């Protein structure tokens, strides 16, 4: 039986391709900020402790886009999770948190629960 960490990496390494007709209907750059919208390769990096079971940092950093979540740090873990972060998705508990000013932060905000009358 394989160790869980090896299985997790095999399970999570997937390749997806997005192409026409979606890409031809979207702008090549962000219309508000003029930044790149499409990337050739992307790494979506979780913050699970399982990431520490394999040294994937160099592989992760080779991608054009590296997306992380909430306040998952890279400092001190570069060998395992890489150093590069281009995009970060953060919930309201991590409002405006980032490791570097170069990161694009996608802030997920939820309205308070409203009790129906």
C-alpha positions in Angstrom: 0.0 0.0 0.0 1.4 3.4 -0.9 1.8 6.1 1.7 -1.1 8.6 1.8 1.1 11.5 0.9 2.2 9.9 -2.4 -1.4 9.1 -3.2 -2.5 12.6 -2.4 0.0 14.1 -4.8 -0.8 11.7 -7.6 -4.5 12.4 -7.1 -4.1 16.2 -7.0 -1.8 16.5 -10.1 -4.3 17.1 -12.9 -4.0 19.0 -16.1 -6.9 21.0 -17.6 -7.0 23.0 -20.7 -9.3 26.0 -21.3 -9.6 27.1 -24.9 -12.0 28.5 -27.5 -14.9 29.3 -27.4 -14.3 30.6 -23.8 -10.9 32.3 -24.4 -11.9 34.1 -27.6 -14.8 35.8 -25.8 -12.7 37.2 -22.9 -10.2 40.1 -22.9 -6.5 39.2 -22.9 -5.9 41.6 -20.1 -7.8 42.9 -17.1 -9.8 45.9 -18.4 -9.4 47.8 -15.1 -5.8 47.2 -14.3 -4.2 46.1 -17.5 -2.8 42.9 -16.0 -2.5 39.5 -17.6 -5.7 37.4 -17.5 -4.6 34.1 -19.1 -1.6 32.0 -18.1 0.0 29.1 -19.8 0.4 27.1 -16.6 -1.1 27.3 -13.2 -0.4 25.7 -9.8 -3.2 25.8 -7.2 -1.4 25.2 -3.8 -3.3 24.2 -0.7 -2.2 24.7 2.8 -2.5 21.2 4.1 0.3 19.7 6.2 0.5 17.0 3.5 2.4 19.5 1.4 5.4 19.0 3.7 5.8 15.4 2.5 7.3 16.2 -0.9 9.7 18.8 -2.1 7.6 20.4 -4.8 8.8 24.1 -4.4 10.8 24.3 -7.6 8.0 22.6 -9.6 5.4 25.0 -8.2 7.5 28.1 -8.9 7.9 27.2 -12.5 4.3 27.9 -13.2 3.1 31.2 -14.7 0.4 31.6 -12.1 0.6 30.3 -8.5 -2.7 30.5 -6.5 -2.7 30.1 -2.7 -5.5 30.4 -0.1 -6.0 32.5 3.0 -2.9 33.1 5.0 -0.9 30.0 3.8 2.7 31.1 4.3 5.6 30.3 2.0 8.3 31.7 4.3 10.2 28.8 5.8 8.5 26.3 3.6 9.9 27.2 0.2 11.4 23.8 -0.4 8.0 22.2 -0.2 5.5 24.9 -1.4 7.7 27.3 -3.4 8.1 31.0 -3.0 6.0 32.4 -5.8 2.5 33.6 -5.3 0.7 35.5 -8.0 -2.9 35.2 -6.8 -4.4 34.5 -3.3 -8.0 33.7 -2.5 -8.8 34.9 1.0 -11.9 34.7 3.2 -13.1 37.5 5.4 -11.1 36.2 8.4 -8.0 36.9 6.4 -9.1 40.3 5.0 -6.3 42.1 3.1 -3.6 39.6 4.2 -0.8 39.0 1.7 2.9 38.0 1.9 3.9 40.5 -0.8 2.5 43.5 -2.5 2.9 41.7 -5.9 0.1 39.3 -5.1 -3.4 39.8 -6.5 -5.8 39.1 -3.6 -9.3 37.8 -4.4 -11.3 38.7 -1.3 -14.3 36.5 -0.6 -16.8 38.4 1.5 -20.1 37.1 2.9 -23.0 39.2 4.1 -24.2 38.6 7.7 -26.9 36.0 8.0 -30.3 37.5 7.8 -33.1 35.9 9.7 -36.4 35.9 7.7 -39.4 37.5 9.4 
